[in-house]
Amino acid sequence: ISDVVLQLNANGERLPELEMLVIIDQLLDLLHAAHAKDIVYNDVDAKHLFWNRDDHQLKVIDWGNAIFLEGDEVTQQGISRQTDVYQVGELLYFIVTGGRRVDIARDAATDFVVDFGDDNRRVHSRLQEIISKALHPNVRLRYPNITALRSDLTTYRAPIERERNQDVAAIAEQLKNESLPMSELRALMTRIEPLSKQDAGYAPTQEAYRIIRDRLRDLSVEADLDAVQIYMQNGNWNRSA
C-alpha cells in the first residue's frame, strides 16, 4: 500500500476513497480478532499492508512488535488496544494525504482537528472528523476501541458503496440484452470505467467490465469480417487483406 500511495502521489492522485475504506475495513476486522485474544498489533503501517485487488484480500505482515496484554488493559509502557486505533488514524492520514506523516501536538484541545493541508478539499469533512478522533492524543477523547472506529467508518462508507452497487446492478441489468449495439456498449463502458476505479477488485464491476469489453471486441471482429467478405465479393483483394 505504501508504494501505491507514493506512486499515485507522484502523479497528483490518491488511492480511491472506496477502495481505501474497503482495505481499512479488512484491517479493522483483523485487529478486532487480535484484540479479542489480548493481542495489540502495535505496528500499523502502510508498508506492512499488501492488497490483492484480484482476490479482494488484505495481507498484514511483520508482527514482531505485537504485544500480548495478558489480561491487562494497558502495559507499563502505555501500549493498549487504543494504540492500534491511533496507528490506524496515522495510516488513514498517510493514505488520504498521499504519503504525509501526521504531526500531533500532545496538548491538543477537546475540539482538536488534524490539519490536512492541501488535501483539505479532497477529504470529506466527516472523514476528517473520524481520522481526527482516531488520532486524538487524549485517550479519553479518542475512539475507545476498534469496534467504535469501524462503526463510524462503515456508516460513512455505506452510501458510497450503495450508490456504486446500484449503478453496477443497473449496468448488469442492461447487459442481459445480448443484442446491444456497439454504440450502447460504448456508452456502458463509459459508465463502468469510473465505477471500476472506485474499487477495482469489486467482483460485479469486474464482471460487467469484462462482458462489455468482450462484446465490443466481438462486434469489432464481426464488422471486420463483414468488410472482408464485401471486398472479396468485389474482387478488392488488397482491401480484403
C-alpha positions as CSV (number, residue, x, y, z in Angstrom):
1,I,0.0,0.0,0.0
2,S,2.9,2.4,0.8
3,D,4.3,2.1,-2.7
4,V,1.0,2.6,-4.3
5,V,0.2,5.7,-2.3
6,L,3.5,7.3,-3.1
7,Q,3.3,6.4,-6.8
8,L,-0.2,7.9,-7.1
9,N,1.0,11.0,-5.2
10,A,3.8,11.5,-7.7
11,N,1.0,11.9,-10.4
12,G,-1.1,14.1,-8.1
13,E,-3.5,11.3,-7.4
14,R,-4.8,9.4,-4.4
15,L,-5.9,5.9,-3.6
16,P,-9.6,5.8,-4.5
17,E,-11.7,6.5,-1.4
18,L,-14.0,3.5,-1.6
19,E,-11.1,1.1,-2.2
20,M,-9.2,2.6,0.8
21,L,-12.3,2.2,3.0
22,V,-12.7,-1.5,2.0
23,I,-9.0,-2.1,2.7
24,I,-9.2,-0.4,6.1
25,D,-12.4,-2.4,7.0
26,Q,-10.5,-5.7,6.4
27,L,-7.6,-4.4,8.5
28,L,-10.0,-3.4,11.3
29,D,-11.6,-6.9,11.1
30,L,-8.2,-8.4,11.7
31,L,-7.3,-6.1,14.5
32,H,-10.6,-6.8,16.2
33,A,-9.9,-10.5,16.1
34,A,-6.4,-9.9,17.5
35,H,-7.7,-7.6,20.3
36,A,-10.3,-10.3,21.3
37,K,-7.2,-12.5,22.0
38,D,-5.5,-9.7,24.0
39,I,-3.0,-9.1,21.1
40,V,-2.1,-5.5,20.1
41,Y,-0.5,-5.4,16.7
42,N,1.4,-2.2,17.6
43,D,2.8,-1.7,14.1
44,V,0.1,-0.5,11.8
45,D,1.9,1.0,8.7
46,A,1.2,1.2,5.0
47,K,4.4,-0.7,4.3
48,H,3.1,-3.7,6.2
49,L,-0.2,-3.9,4.2
50,F,-0.4,-5.9,0.9
51,W,-3.6,-5.6,-1.0
52,N,-4.6,-8.1,-3.7
53,R,-7.1,-6.4,-5.9
54,D,-7.9,-9.6,-7.9
55,D,-8.8,-11.5,-4.8
56,H,-10.0,-8.5,-2.8
57,Q,-7.9,-9.7,0.1
58,L,-5.6,-7.9,2.5
59,K,-2.4,-9.4,4.0
60,V,-0.7,-7.9,7.0
61,I,2.9,-8.7,7.7
62,D,5.5,-8.1,10.4
63,W,4.0,-8.9,13.8
64,G,7.4,-8.6,15.6
65,N,6.2,-5.6,17.7
66,A,2.9,-7.2,18.7
67,I,2.2,-7.1,22.4
68,F,0.3,-9.7,24.5
69,L,-1.7,-7.8,27.1
70,E,-2.1,-10.9,29.3
71,G,-5.5,-9.7,30.6
72,D,-4.4,-6.1,31.2
73,E,-5.9,-3.1,29.5
74,V,-2.6,-1.3,29.2
75,T,1.0,-2.3,29.6
76,Q,3.6,-0.4,31.7
77,Q,4.9,1.1,28.5
78,G,1.4,2.5,27.8
79,I,0.5,0.1,25.0
80,S,-3.2,-0.7,24.8
81,R,-5.9,-1.5,22.2
82,Q,-6.1,2.2,21.6
83,T,-2.6,2.2,20.3
84,D,-3.8,0.3,17.3
85,V,-6.7,2.8,17.0
86,Y,-4.2,5.7,16.9
87,Q,-2.0,3.9,14.4
88,V,-5.0,3.3,12.1
89,G,-5.6,7.0,12.2
90,E,-2.0,7.6,11.2
91,L,-2.5,5.1,8.3
92,L,-5.6,6.8,7.1
93,Y,-3.9,10.2,7.2
94,F,-0.9,8.8,5.2
95,I,-3.2,7.4,2.5
96,V,-5.5,10.4,2.1
97,T,-2.6,12.9,2.0
98,G,-0.6,10.9,-0.5
99,G,2.2,9.8,1.9
100,R,2.5,12.5,4.5
101,R,3.1,11.7,8.2
102,V,0.9,13.4,10.7
103,D,2.3,15.6,13.4
104,I,0.2,15.7,16.6
105,A,0.6,18.2,19.5
106,R,0.3,16.5,22.9
107,D,-1.6,19.4,24.4
108,A,-4.4,19.2,21.8
109,A,-7.8,20.8,22.9
110,T,-11.1,19.0,23.1
111,D,-12.1,20.3,19.6
112,F,-8.8,19.0,18.1
113,V,-8.9,18.5,14.3
114,V,-6.0,17.3,12.2
115,D,-4.5,19.6,9.6
116,F,-4.9,18.0,6.2
117,G,-3.1,20.8,4.4
118,D,-3.5,20.9,0.6
119,D,-5.8,17.8,0.9
120,N,-8.4,19.6,3.0
121,R,-10.7,19.9,0.0
122,R,-10.2,16.4,-1.2
123,V,-11.0,14.8,2.1
124,H,-14.7,14.8,3.2
125,S,-15.3,16.7,6.4
126,R,-16.9,13.7,8.1
127,L,-13.8,11.5,7.2
128,Q,-11.6,14.3,8.6
129,E,-13.6,14.1,11.9
130,I,-13.2,10.3,12.1
131,I,-9.4,10.4,11.4
132,S,-9.0,13.3,13.9
133,K,-10.9,11.3,16.6
134,A,-8.7,8.3,16.0
135,L,-5.6,10.4,16.3
136,H,-6.6,12.4,19.4
137,P,-3.7,12.4,21.8
138,N,-6.0,12.3,24.8
139,V,-7.1,8.7,25.0
140,R,-10.3,9.7,26.8
141,L,-11.3,11.6,23.6
142,R,-10.0,9.0,21.2
143,Y,-12.1,6.1,19.9
144,P,-12.2,3.7,22.8
145,N,-11.8,0.6,20.6
146,I,-11.6,-0.7,17.1
147,T,-15.3,-1.5,17.1
148,A,-16.3,2.1,17.6
149,L,-13.9,3.3,14.9
150,R,-15.1,0.6,12.5
151,S,-18.7,1.5,13.1
152,D,-18.2,5.2,12.1
153,L,-16.2,4.2,9.0
154,T,-18.8,1.7,8.0
155,T,-21.6,4.3,8.3
156,Y,-19.5,6.7,6.2
157,R,-18.8,4.1,3.6
158,A,-22.3,2.7,3.3
159,P,-23.9,5.4,1.0
160,I,-20.8,5.4,-1.3
161,E,-20.9,1.7,-1.6
162,R,-24.7,1.6,-2.0
163,E,-24.6,4.1,-4.9
164,R,-21.8,2.1,-6.6
165,N,-23.7,-1.1,-6.2
166,Q,-26.9,0.4,-7.6
167,D,-25.0,1.7,-10.7
168,V,-23.3,-1.6,-11.3
169,A,-26.5,-3.5,-10.9
170,A,-28.3,-1.2,-13.4
171,I,-25.5,-1.8,-16.0
172,A,-25.6,-5.6,-15.4
173,E,-29.4,-5.5,-16.0
174,Q,-28.9,-3.8,-19.3
175,L,-26.3,-6.4,-20.3
176,K,-28.9,-9.1,-20.1
177,N,-29.8,-7.9,-23.5
178,E,-27.2,-9.7,-25.6
179,S,-28.0,-7.8,-28.8
180,L,-27.0,-4.4,-27.6
181,P,-25.4,-2.4,-30.5
182,M,-21.8,-1.1,-30.3
183,S,-23.0,2.5,-29.5
184,E,-24.8,1.4,-26.4
185,L,-22.0,-0.9,-25.3
186,R,-19.6,2.0,-25.6
187,A,-21.9,4.2,-23.5
188,L,-21.9,1.4,-20.9
189,M,-18.1,1.2,-21.0
190,T,-18.0,5.0,-20.3
191,R,-20.2,4.4,-17.3
192,I,-18.4,1.3,-15.9
193,E,-14.8,2.7,-16.1
194,P,-15.1,5.3,-13.3
195,L,-17.0,2.7,-11.2
196,S,-14.2,0.3,-11.7
197,K,-11.7,2.8,-10.5
198,Q,-13.6,3.3,-7.2
199,D,-12.8,-0.2,-6.1
200,A,-11.1,-2.1,-8.8
201,G,-11.4,-5.5,-7.1
202,Y,-15.2,-5.5,-6.6
203,A,-16.3,-8.6,-8.5
204,P,-19.6,-7.4,-10.0
205,T,-17.8,-4.4,-11.5
206,Q,-15.1,-6.6,-12.9
207,E,-17.6,-9.0,-14.4
208,A,-19.6,-6.2,-16.1
209,Y,-16.5,-4.6,-17.4
210,R,-15.3,-8.0,-18.8
211,I,-18.7,-8.6,-20.5
212,I,-18.7,-5.1,-22.2
213,R,-15.1,-5.4,-23.3
214,D,-15.7,-8.9,-24.8
215,R,-18.8,-7.9,-26.6
216,L,-17.2,-4.8,-28.1
217,R,-14.3,-6.9,-29.3
218,D,-16.7,-9.5,-30.8
219,L,-18.7,-6.8,-32.6
220,S,-15.5,-5.3,-33.9
221,V,-14.3,-8.6,-35.3
222,E,-17.7,-9.2,-36.9
223,A,-17.6,-5.8,-38.6
224,D,-14.1,-6.6,-39.9
225,L,-15.2,-10.0,-41.3
226,D,-18.2,-8.4,-42.9
227,A,-15.9,-5.9,-44.6
228,V,-13.6,-8.6,-45.8
229,Q,-16.5,-10.5,-47.3
230,I,-17.7,-7.4,-49.2
231,Y,-14.2,-6.6,-50.5
232,M,-13.7,-10.2,-51.7
233,Q,-17.1,-10.3,-53.4
234,N,-16.0,-7.1,-55.3
235,G,-12.5,-8.5,-56.1
236,N,-10.7,-5.9,-54.0
237,W,-8.0,-8.3,-52.7
238,N,-5.7,-5.6,-51.3
239,R,-8.5,-4.1,-49.1
240,S,-9.6,-7.6,-48.2
241,A,-6.1,-8.5,-47.0
